[in-house]
């Protein structure tokens, strides 16, 4: 049997004055600590088989004489009757003494035959075992969960016996010692070699962490587990008393019960916070099972970084990490969409020397398929087989799905055919994956052929699940007629189609607006004794509402009550949506107000539907009232919905109402974001109230909502419009200093406003700073064109050298704009100069434009200049002599 060596600090023994002998507490431990044990000694996992063994331990290693008695010795005498009848299988096997520590090997059992030994005997031996553990805690019915190999020690985080005031529940522990940095992971090689599989060749058996299996059938029903869950759910009103109560309860929990608490919490963030909080508590240590449970919970979320921290914590504390923990981490990365990070877990696993198992390989193949790296997944499968890992049906199903995702259904069929040759027969999921793809493509003939092959070649008979799969996939992708054919075929084969199958077909017809066919299917349900449920009725009512047939939707709503089917929130929401579609939002609001009388509860979508209907009809006050009612009932509008309503109020000139509405949303803790502020600021700027807009800009900083480049662009445009260029320049510099990069819209706005007033020098200084932050190829082209538009031609001509740096068509178009402006302003000679500069940069001016320039020059008496311009075209072969 594996022996355990555990070291513990003597200070922890002092603060937990309990010694257990044969499961019973003996007082006097504090006296033992003060009067017997020197401070340099540590007691750890000492196991005693009799009172004499304890006396021998004290005489040999503490210096306590057998003739002298203390409170501790008196306490032993009081339990003298326990000395008789001790099983001989227990022995105080070995005690090693040194200057700093006293270590004792755990009790060991005699060799016995596992096949013939009785469980009660083993339970009795486990119950009779006693020891000091490193946190002074008695583990009933078994060995310590944190056992390690002989000669090693368990190193855990130091625990302060005094209360830690600064650590509140919910704070997470930062793990830095011995951690692998993100840069190291990112630089890990993820080539096609898959070196992690090489470990399988040299590992006899996969190294898995032994986790203790508790005897409790359902730990979730344990009163301590339920009480701790109740206290955790009170985290919004957390106080030191509740924390003290939970700390007291935590000490009585076993590892599987702590795992039950973590698994039972619906909010995984709270579960993670509880994990770290419990880990910081004195006289408590997480068992291995708790780490596994935490990683399992995180694998169902997108918190991949938190899962990685838990894994690093296990590595730092010397806890063996089996393939399962790495699989959990890979799944978490996959859920977060970080597929490359999921693949790099293999490199972490290889560095740790952990041998992969089939589940890890299947997860890897799944991740590769999700990342659209099917070829690499196939190479991984080949490497698996070469190192001796036999794929199972899950492996092949992942690859089959990958083939279908990239429309390689023929290869998916070939893989199904070759699976029996590799010792793995396909299951129905293998066929359902291909059938689903064929149904999406409406390849019904191939669907039927595959069904026959499934039955004849692989002896997989069609069942209700087969037909339900076909019906639902076809209905989901708008193939209602084909779904109805399979529905009737299933009934002919003796299978009974339930309401779910009928509802799927009806919903598909309703989505296409084919209400006549949907009604026929509903009547068919009644004839066959399949009474429609609320889902079926809701689908039909939604179909009538989408097509504008509100009267028929109302009649069907009344029929629901007659057939004993009570409409739910989805039913009423569909009807309200139909009313708002035809412009009858007032009736929709009245129906919403009467929801309590009709015994139905609106949800956030219901309020949203009515609010948007009122907004589209211009009834903004009523729309705001709906949002207020929504907030009273505990529902919060989304930032997009808030933005739409603010924009509508600003468009109507109700800026005060818009601001009051946004402030009310902020008071109710709605998610008011930067876009909502920007929309309101834009409204004030449109109506010329710049002071209110600037005040809102300051409020954004006070409420920790940092303005973005759109906010700054809006304010810059408004300030430039009224000539407040100093303030506009200050905002541009502030935006750049905060690290915000100007967008093309920002460039156009700044260039337009500054060129409009002829402030070219200030504009050029700003452009130099802006271009350093975010280059824009056409910045100076826009400047020249805007200057031409506002008749600042001389300034535009001076900037022509910044445009003629390349020979692109954009630069040629800018020169043409400048030539047109000069020509229209009666300056053909300046147009000629622009054309000459274009020729020098190997840019060919427009022939028709230059012909007009030549004609104007001739009219003004500059015949020589005009001939020179046209001669340049002759030299380049762009004009013939006869055309001149």
C-alpha positions, 0 to 999 in steps of 0.5 A: 500500500502507498504510504503517506508523508505529510509535514505540517507547521506546529502553529497549525497544531496549536490553533486546532487543539484536537487529537483523535484516537480511534475516532474519538477526540482527546482534549489537552492538545494545547497543553501538549503544544505548550509544555511538551513539543519544542517549537522546532518540531512539527507533528505530521500524520502521526498514527498510533495503534495503542496507548503505549505507542503514543507514550513511546512516541513522546518518550523517544521524540519529545523528551517526555518521560513515561513516569511524568504525567500531564493533562494529555497523559491523563486524558489517555488514561481516561480512554484506557479501555480502548487499548484492548481489542486493537486490530493487529493490522495496525502498526506504528511503522516508522518514525524518522526524527531530524533537527527540524521535522518529525515525520511518520509514515502512515499506517499500513495494512497487512497483505490480504486477498482483495477478492475474499476480503469483506467490505465491513472489515475494511471499513472497520480498519478505516474507521479505527485509523487516526492521525494528526493531519497537516491542518488538524482535520479528521478524515473519516473512513479513508486515507487522505485525499492529498496522498503522494508518493513515499518520501515526498511532501505536500506543499500548499499555500501558507495559511494565516491562522489569524483572520484575513480582513482584506480577503473578501469572498469573491477575490481570486488568488493570483498565481504567478510562481512557477507559472507558464507565461502566455507568451511561452504558450503562444510561442509553442510549436503547433506543427503537424508532428503532434509530439504529444502522441510520442508519450503514448509509446513510452507510457505503459499506462496513462497516469491518472490522479487517483480521486477518492470516491465517497460513499454518500449517494447524493452529496447535493442533498447534504444539509451542509451543502444546501446551507453553504449554497444558500449563503453563497446566494446571499452574496449581494448582501455579504457581511463578515457574519455570513462569511464567518458562518460559511467558514465554519461550515466549510471545515465540516465539508468533505471534498466531494461535498465541496465539489457538489457545492461548486457544481450546483452553483448556476453562476460559474463566476460565483463558483470560481470565486467560492473555489478561491475563497475556500482555498484561502481559508485556514484549516482547510485544503482543497482535495484533488477532487475539488480541482477536477470539479472546478475544471469540469465546471469551467469546461462548460463556460468560456472562462479559458483563462480561469481554467488555465489558472486552476491548472497552474495552481495544481502544478504549483502545488504538486498535484498530479494532472491526468489527461482529463484536466487538459481535456477540460482546458481544451474544451474551455478554449474551444467554447471561447472560440480560441481554437489555436489556444486549445491546440496549444494545450497539447504542448503544455501537456507534452511539457508536463509529461502527461500521456494522452488518452483517447478522450484527449485525442477525440477532443483534439480532433473536434477542435481541429474540425471546428477550426476548419483544419480537417486535413490536420485532423486526418493527420492526427488520426493517422498518428494516433493509429501509428502509436497504438491509440485505437480510434472509436466511433466518437473519433470518426463521427467528429471527422464525418462532421468535418467532411460535411461542414466543408461539403465533402459528403462523398468522403464522409460516406467513404469513412463510414464504409471503412470504419468496420475495417478499423474495428469500429462500426458506425452508429446512427449518429454517424449516419444522422450527421450525413443525413442532416447535411443531405437534408440541408441541401434538399437531396432527398433521393440520396437521403433515401438511399442512405437510409436503405444502406444503413439498414441493409449494410449495417443493420441499423433500423429506422426508428422514431429518432431517425424520422424526427431527425429528418423532420426537424432538419428539413423543417429548420431549413425551410423544406416543409413539404419534404418534412411532411412527406417523411412525417407521413411515412413514419406514421405508415411505418407504425411510428407515432409522430408527437406534437414536436414533429408536427409543430416543426412542420407547422412552424416551417410553413408559417415562416414561409407564409403558407398559412393554408398548409399550416392550417391543414396540418393542424386539422390533421393533428386533431383528426389523429388525436394529437391535440396541439399544444401552446407551441403549435398554436404560438407558431400559427399565431405568429404566422398570421401576425407576420402576414397581417391577418390579425383577426384570424390570430385573435380568433385562434387565441380564443380557440386556445382557451376553448381547447384548454390550452393557455397562451403563454408569453410567446403567444402574446408577444407574437400577437403584439408584434403583429399589431405593431406591424400594422401600425396598431401599437396603441392596442398592443400597449393596452393588451400589454397593460392588461397582462395581469388580468389575463394571467400572463407575464410579459418578458423583455422581448414583449416590452421591446416589441411594443416600444419599437412599435410606438417609436416607429409611429412617433409616439415617443412619450408612450414608448418612454413610458413602456421602458419605465414600466419595463424597468419597474418589472425588472427588465432592462432595455439593451443599449441598442434599444436605448439608442434608438429611442434617444435618436428618435427623441432628438430627431423630434427636438425633444432633447430634454426628454432624451436626456431625462430618459438616459439619466433614468436608465442610468439610475436604474443601472441599465447598460448605457454605453458610449454610443448612447452618449454620442447619440445624445451629444449629436442631438444637442450639436444638431440643434446648436446647444454646444454647451450641453454637448460639452457638459455631456462630454464631461459627464462621460469621464465622470461616469467612466464611459470613455469617449471614442473617436466618433464622439470626438468627431461629432464634437469637432464637427460642431465646433468647427461649424461655428468657427470655434477652431481653438476648442476643436484643435484642443479636442483633436490633440486630446483625442490623439493623446488618449491613443485614439486613431482618427478614422476616415470620417474624422479626416473628412470632418477636420479637412472640411471644416478647416478648409471651409474657413481657409485655415490651411496652416492650422490644418496642415499642423493637425494633419501631421499629428494625425497621420503619425497616429493613423496614416491615410493615403488620400489625406492631402488629396482631400485637402486640395479638393476641398480648397478647390471647392471653397475657391482657395486655389492658391493654397491648393496649388501650393499643396500640389507637391504633396499630392504628386508624390506617386503616379496613381489615378487618385492623384491624377483625379485631384490634379484634374479637379484643380485644373477644372477649378482654375479653368472655371475661375478664368485662369487657364494659364494656371491649369497649364502649369498643373498639366506641366507638373503632371507630365513631369511626374509621368502622369498624363492629363485628360486630353479633353480637359487639356483641349479646353485649356488650349482653346482658352489660352488661344482665346486669351492670346497665349497661342505659343503656350497652347501649342506647347501643351498639345505638342506634349500629347503629340510627342507621346502619340496620344494625338494625331497631327490632323486632329490639331 
